[in-house]
Amino acid sequence: MTEQREAYDPNKLGWGFATAIIVLAVVANLTAYSIHKATYLKPDKPASAAAAH
């Protein structure tokens, strides 16, 4: 009896891990962008009235 095995193909290995890293990078970038949009103040924008006094 011989076992049927798929031929070893190193190009098929690691794609799940690579996909997880790419998804993690996209999520990190989207999070950083949303934090930036919520907290960034333009340098020429005056401070609030309460902070100015």
Rosetta constraint file for C-alpha pairs under 8 A:
AtomPair CA 9 CA 13 HARMONIC 7.58 0.50
AtomPair CA 14 CA 18 HARMONIC 6.13 0.50
AtomPair CA 15 CA 19 HARMONIC 6.01 0.50
AtomPair CA 16 CA 20 HARMONIC 6.28 0.50
AtomPair CA 17 CA 21 HARMONIC 6.31 0.50
AtomPair CA 18 CA 22 HARMONIC 6.26 0.50
AtomPair CA 19 CA 23 HARMONIC 6.17 0.50
AtomPair CA 20 CA 24 HARMONIC 6.09 0.50
AtomPair CA 21 CA 25 HARMONIC 6.16 0.50
AtomPair CA 22 CA 26 HARMONIC 6.26 0.50
AtomPair CA 23 CA 27 HARMONIC 6.19 0.50
AtomPair CA 24 CA 28 HARMONIC 6.11 0.50
AtomPair CA 25 CA 29 HARMONIC 6.17 0.50
AtomPair CA 26 CA 30 HARMONIC 6.18 0.50
AtomPair CA 27 CA 31 HARMONIC 6.08 0.50
AtomPair CA 28 CA 32 HARMONIC 6.12 0.50
AtomPair CA 29 CA 33 HARMONIC 6.09 0.50
AtomPair CA 30 CA 34 HARMONIC 6.16 0.50
AtomPair CA 31 CA 35 HARMONIC 6.19 0.50
AtomPair CA 32 CA 36 HARMONIC 6.05 0.50
AtomPair CA 33 CA 37 HARMONIC 6.14 0.50
AtomPair CA 34 CA 38 HARMONIC 6.17 0.50
AtomPair CA 35 CA 39 HARMONIC 6.10 0.50
AtomPair CA 36 CA 40 HARMONIC 5.42 0.50
AtomPair CA 41 CA 45 HARMONIC 6.81 0.50
AtomPair CA 47 CA 51 HARMONIC 6.26 0.50
AtomPair CA 47 CA 52 HARMONIC 6.21 0.50
AtomPair CA 48 CA 52 HARMONIC 6.32 0.50
AtomPair CA 49 CA 53 HARMONIC 6.80 0.50
